[in-house]
Amino acid sequence: MKGVLYMPEQVSELWRRIEHVAQEKHGIRAYLVLHSAGISSTTVRLLRLGRPPKSETSREKIAEALGVSTDDLFGVQ
């Protein structure tokens, strides 16, 4: 696509925290942990942008996959 400049997305503080937890607890990248837990690629992309799921169930599933509490991962909601 001529004339289109690709700009990589900014990585949020939330995603940095998720990546850190994944590396510390599992030794692999966060998207691999989340994908293996059935988290959708759309949700992963939103997390990278700093937008946690609105659903408590989804937040719990993500935290469980990473092996931490929702409060530790997302803060008190």
N, C-alpha and C positions, 0 to 999 in steps of 0.2 A: 504494500500500500504506500505508494509514493507520497511524500509530504506529511505522513503521519509519524509523529515522534512518540515512541513507546516510553512511558514513564512508569517505572515500577511503583506499586502502591506503597504507601507509608505503612510501617508496621507499628501497631499500637503497643502501649505499655501492657495491656491485657495479654496480647499475643506473646510478648517477651516473657511474661510471667508463666504462661502456659508452656512455652518452649523450655524454659528453665526447669519447670517441674517434670516435664516429659524426659528431659535429659538426665536429671537427678534420679528419678524413680525407675525409669525404663531403659535409659541409655540409647534411646532413639528419638527421632524427630517427632514433634507433636502431631503433625498431620497423619503420621503412620499409626500412632496410638489411637487417635480419634477415628480414623477410617476403620481400623480393626474393631472398634466399639460400635460401628454403625452410624457415626455422625456424618451427616451429609456434607458434600463439598461446599454447598452454599453456606451452611452454618460455619464451616471452617473459614471461609472467606470473610464472613461477617465478623468472626472473632478476630481475624487478622486486622480488621478495620476498627476494632475496639467496641464492637456492638454485640454484647452477650445476648443469648436468647431470652425472650420475654417469658417463656414457659419455665416454671420452676422444675418441671420434670426433665426438660432438656438440659438445664443447668446441672441438675443432679447427675444425669447420665454422663455429662462431660467430666465433672469432678470425680465421679466414681471411676471412669476410665483412666484418669490420671492418678488416682489414689490419694486424693485430698478432699477436704470438705468444701462445700459450696461457699461457705463464708471465707475460707482461706483463699479460694480461687477468685471469687467475684466480689468479695466484701459483703457486708450485711446489706441485703436487698430490702 
